[in-house]
């Protein structure tokens, strides 16, 4: 992903984080945003690739609440 797309992704996640402020999501947003701002090419790919597990954790939380 290019940086512009990553910034757009963070903005979308931030909107979700405002509506659904869960620790898992907010921590992920902070980590991803910091890595983008710092051009952290060492950790950024791993953070992006970890999103499916973050998403799964959020779905699991929703399932437990339902």
C-alpha positions, -999 to 999 in steps of 0.1 A, spaced: 0 0 0 12 35 -7 13 61 20 -17 80 7 -39 49 9 -26 41 44 -34 76 56 -70 72 41 -73 39 59 -63 55 92 -89 82 87 -115 56 81 -104 37 112 -104 69 132 -140 76 122 -149 40 134 -129 45 165 -149 76 174 -182 57 169 -169 24 185 -141 33 210 -127 -1 218 -92 -5 232 -82 -30 205 -92 -6 177 -79 26 193 -45 9 200 -43 -3 165 -51 31 151 -25 48 173 2 23 163 -6 25 126 -8 63 126 25 67 145 43 43 121 29 62 91 40 95 105 75 82 113 78 64 80 86 33 100 92 9 71 104 -18 95 72 -22 115 45 -8 92 41 -38 69 36 -61 99 11 -37 114 -9 -35 82 -8 -73 78 -21 -77 114 -53 -59 106 -73 -91 99 -65 -104 134 -76 -70 149 -108 -72 128 -114 -108 141 -109 -96 177 -135 -69 172 -159 -94 157 -154 -117 186 -161 -89 211 -193 -80 192 -204 -117 193 -199 -119 231 -220 -87 235 -248 -100 214 
